[in-house]
Structure formats: C-alpha cells, structure tokens
C-alpha cells in the first residue's frame, strides 16, 4: 500500500482513547500512522495569516529605481 495523507476529526475519550473514522477503502488491520495534534481544534476557519505582523506603507518613493544595474554589482549578483 502506498502512503496517504488523510485529514480527519478525532474524538478523545476521558480515558485517553482516540477514535477516528477513516475512509472505507483503507484495509483492515494494523497500519503505521503519524498523529499530529492541532493545538487549537476549535479555531477551524481562522485566518492564520492574521497573526503575522503588517507593515503599512503609503506608496513607493517617486524616485525609487528597481534597475538591475543599481541593485547588483558588476558581477550581476
């Protein structure tokens, strides 16, 4: 069997038992799995980019030059 990535919602019981439903085409028996616990499972749909800092600028300077010759030295780097 090839490796697959399945995203699912799991339920953890008071005794620590984890229950997850997998697609019906998964073969029965023991499988090797990797478990990643999302620290914020109730935040589904949250825009994680909103946590990044934002730098507000009015506009590019009128005399800004983006010419290659002015950005790099003679070797072109």
Secondary structure as GFF3:
##gff-version 3
##sequence-region A 1 77
A	DSSP	beta_strand	10	12	.	.	.	ID=ss1
A	DSSP	beta_strand	18	20	.	.	.	ID=ss2
A	DSSP	three_ten_helix	41	43	.	.	.	ID=ss3
A	DSSP	three_ten_helix	48	51	.	.	.	ID=ss4
A	DSSP	alpha_helix	68	71	.	.	.	ID=ss5
###
